[in-house]
Amino acid sequence: MRDLVIMPAMAQRRESLNMGEFAEEAIIVEEVAAPKRVNHFIEANTQEATLHHLKHECITPVFSKDNELTINHAAFVETIQDAAQSFFSGERVEQADIRVSHIIKGRVPEAIHKPANQLLESDKTIYYERAAFSIDVPTIYETVGGNKLNLSIVGVRAYNQMNLYSKKVPELFRLAIGFKNQVCCNMCIFTNGYKDDLRVSSTSELYRAALELFNNYNPAKHLHLMQQLGNTSMSEHQFATLLGKARLYQCLPTGYQKALPRMLLTDTQINSVAKAYIHDDNFGCFGSELNMWKFYNLLTGANKSSYIDSFLDRSLNATEMATGINAALHGDERYKWFID
């Protein structure tokens, strides 16, 4: 947007001398808006990528023993996009928001002997070890705790979790369907909406598995669970105890730790939860009680710093932690250790 701004002194001169057509031209001042920070469903060390880039500018890894192709990231995204549009026919299904990390670089044969600083873009080959994407269905939504939540499908692929030095075997994918908080893009993943060990050998198998996951997911049950979280609060003392116990959890003897419910957030992420409790405009509650819906979003917000390959596991674990602590506040024993 360009705004015409007449400098005050010049305006006064035109008015007092009535110079009309001899007046100086108005000065055009171009206002540059500060770039607005965009929230992503995952941050960490990821970067944005387009489907076109993945399809046309990245090579496809193979299983080295038999040179069989893997299902590349672009095919993964397109398959799940097609499955979503088919299953949610009549709804608006948006294009995938894709994030990638851990670039793997190579060279074309003609550039093998070139020094690295003389390589042209056409000499290079790349693909990404890890990719994640989110496909929103904005016409399926609900409001929880004053926050609008859209249905969202998230896929994760990490080549580092496969052995590409072997012959072709069923390939590992992770796929989830849940709700995305539009205030902060935090992902809310529920147990029956997550497939953590999806192994397929073709895109047709992947397509069928996606439809099966969508069909088994119960959005009403998931929404009810999240709405119930807003009805319970913990005191600041209990929250501080939980933070301390979460830090202590990582150092517990193996046997002791196994006897407790799993807690996957790292010490750095627990620190992020503590900072957000004080400073976050949407979910911070410094000096007052913290309801469990806000606590849940502190956990899912901290999880956005996870690497792609651990993102969905920790998303589900955030749900387990929030619902478990919520139950402990009502007398359940399983998660009581964290707040006692």
N, C-alpha and C positions, 0 to 999 in steps of 0.2 A: 504494500500500500504506500502510495506517495502522497504526502500532504503538502499543499501550498501554504507556505508561511511567509507573511510580509513582515519584515523586521520593523519593530515599533518606531524607530527614528525615521525610517524611510516613509512609513505611513503618515507620520506627522508632517513631513516635508511636502508630500504630495497634497495634503489637505490645506496647508498654510499658503503654499506658493501657487496652488492650482495649476501645476505644470501640464496636467492632462497627458497628451500623447508623448511629451518629452520626458516623462518620469522614467526612472530606471526600471528595468524588468524585475518582477518579483523573484526572489531567490528561492529556488527549490531545495528544500531540506528533506533528505530521505531518511526516514526513521527506520533503524534496523532493530527489529525485535530480538530480544535475547532468546537463544534457542531453548525450547521447552524440553525438559528431561522426560523421556518416554519410559513408562514402566513396561518391563518385559516379564513374562511368566517365569523366566530363569535369567540370572545374570552371570555370576561366576566369571569365567574367562571366555565366555561365548561371544560370537559375533553374528550379525544378521546375514542370512543368505537367501537368495531367491531360488525358486524351483528351476528357472531357466539356467542359472549359474550351475546348479548341481547336475542338470541334464546335459549341458552342452560344453561346460568348461572344466569338468572334473572327470578323471578316469574312474573305471570301476575295478576294484580289487578282485583278485581271483584266489581260488584255493590252489596253492602252488604245486601240489602233488599231481593234480590232473588238469590244471588250467581251467577248471569250471568256474563260471561267473558266480559272484555273490549277488544277492538282491541289493542293489545299491540304494543310497539314501533317497534319490529321486523317485525310484519305483515304490519304495516304502510309503513316501508321502502321497503319491498319486493313488496308490491302492486304498489307503485309509480314507482319502478324500472321496473317492468313488463310493466306498462302502458307506460313509456318512451320508452322502447325498442320496443314496438309495434307501437307507434305513429311515432317514428323517425326511423323506419325500414330502413336499408341501411346506417345510420349514426353510428358513434362510440359513444356508450353510456357507460360512465365509471361507476364503482361501487360507491356506496354512501360513502361520507365522513361524518361520524356520530359524533355528539358532544352531550354529556349528562350533566345533572347537577341535584343537589338536590337529593342525594341518600336517599332512604327509606330503613332502615334496619329492619330485623326481625330475628326470630330464628325458627328452627325446633322444634317440640314438645319435642323431647328427650333432648333438651338443655335448657329447660325452667328454671331449677334450678341452672344452672352453673353460677358462677361469670363471669362478662364480660371479665376479663383478662385471663380466662381459656378457652374461646370459640375457637374451631377449625374452620377452613374455612368451613368444612362440616356442622357445626352447624348453619351457618348463612344463611339468605335469604336476597336478595336485589332486588330492582327495582329502576328505576329513575323516579322522578316526571316529569322531562322535557327532551325532546329530540329534536334535530334539525339535519337535514341532507341536504347535497347538492349533486346533481347528475349532473355532467358536460357532455355536448355534444360538445366536442372540434372540431368536424368537421363542426360545424356551428359557425362562428366567423366573426368579423369585427374589423377594427381598427378605434378608435375614439380618437382624440387628441393625436395621437402617441402611444396610449395604445391598446393592443390586448384585445378584449372582447370575451369570450366564452359564448354560451348559457348555462344556468344553471337552474336547477329545485330545489327549496328549500321547504322542508316540516318542519312544527313545530307542536309538540304535547306537551300539558301541562296538566297533570292530575289535577293540582291545580285549573284549570278553569272549572272543572266539579264537580258535586256532586256525589261522589261514595257511599254515605250513603243512596242513594235512590234506587228505582227499575231501571232496565235498560231503558235508553232513548237514542235517537240518540246522537252520540258522536261528540265532537268538534275537528276539525282539521283546520290547516291553511296551505295553499299551494300556491306557487308562481312560476312563470316562468319568467325569465328575463336574464340579462347578468351579468357575473362576470368579473370584471377588473383583468386581469392576473398579472398586476404589483403589486397589493396589496390585491387581493381577495375581494375587496369591491363589495357588491351586489347592482345591479341597478334594482329596481323593478318599474314596470309601472302599471297604474290603471287596464287595462284590462288583466294583467298577475297575478292578485292577488285575491285569494278567502279567505277572512278573517273570514268567518263564515260557514265553510263547515261542515255540520252535517249529518252523515250517521250512519246506524245501522249494516253494514256489509262491508267486504272488496270488494265485488262485486259492491256495491254502490260507494265505494271510488274509485275504478278503473274507473267506468263510469264518475264520477265527474272529475277525473284527465284528462281523454281524452277530456272532454268538455272544460276544462280550456285551454289545449294545443291548441285546435282547435280555440278557440275564441281569443287567443293571436295574436297580429299583430307585429311581430319582426321588420318589415321594418319601421313601424310608430315609434316604440320605439327607433330604431337606429337614425332615422331622428331627433327626439326630442333631443337626446344626442349630435348629431353632431352640432345642432343649438346652443347649449350652448357655444361652443367654439368661437362663433362669437361676443360675448358680454363680456365686462369686467366692473368691478366696481373699483372705486378708493380705495386707502387705507383708506381714510376718510370715504367713504361709508361703507366699510367693518367693520371699527371700530364702526361706528354707529350701524350697524346690530348686532354686538356682544353685545353692550350695551343694545339695545332694546330686544334682545333675553333673556338676564339676567333679564331685567325689566318685561318681559312678564309673568314670573312665579308669580310675586307679584301683578299683576293687579287685581282690583276688578272683581268679576265674570262676571258681566254684560259687562264691558269694554272688558274683554278677549274674551267673546263669540262673540263680534262684529268683532273680528279680525280672520284671517285664523289660523287654529290650528298649533301649533309648539310643537312637542312632545319631542325633545331632552332636556335632563336635564342640570342643571347648570354645572355639572362636564363634560358633553360631550361638552358643549359650550366652556369650558376651553380647552378641547382637540383640538377643532377646532382652537382656538387662537394659541396654541403651535405649531400645525402642519403648520399653515400659516407661521410661522417663521422658523421651523426646518425641515419640511418634504422635503426630497430630490426630490420627484416626483411632489408634488403639492403645495409646499410652494412658496410664492411670496413676501416675506418681502421687503418693500421699493418700490414696483412697483404695477401696476394694477393686479388684479386677475380676470382671465377669469372665466366664470360661469361653465365650465367643471371642472376646478380645484376646484372651490368652492363646486361643487356637490360632488367631491371625498373627500373633507375635511369633509363634513357631513356624508357620508357613512362610512368613516374611523372611525369617532367618534362613529358611531352607533354600531360598532363591540364590544363595551363594554357593550351593552345592555344584559339583561337577555334574555333567550330563549323565554319566553312568550311574550315579547314586541318587539322582534327583527324585525319581518316582518312589523308590524305596523309603526315602526320608519323608516324602509327602504323605505316604500312608502311615508312617510311624508318627507323624505329627497328629494325625487323626486318632491313632491309638493312644498317644499320650494325653491329648485333650479329653477324650471320653473316659480314659482310665482315671485321671486326676479328678474329673467331674464325679465319677462314681465313688472315689475315695472320700470326697467331701460329703458324701451321703452315707458314709459308713463302710463302704466296701474295703476289704483288706488288701487286695492285690497291688494297688498302687500307693498304699498308705505310707510306705517307706519314704516316698519322695516329699511328703509334706509334714511328716512327724519330726 
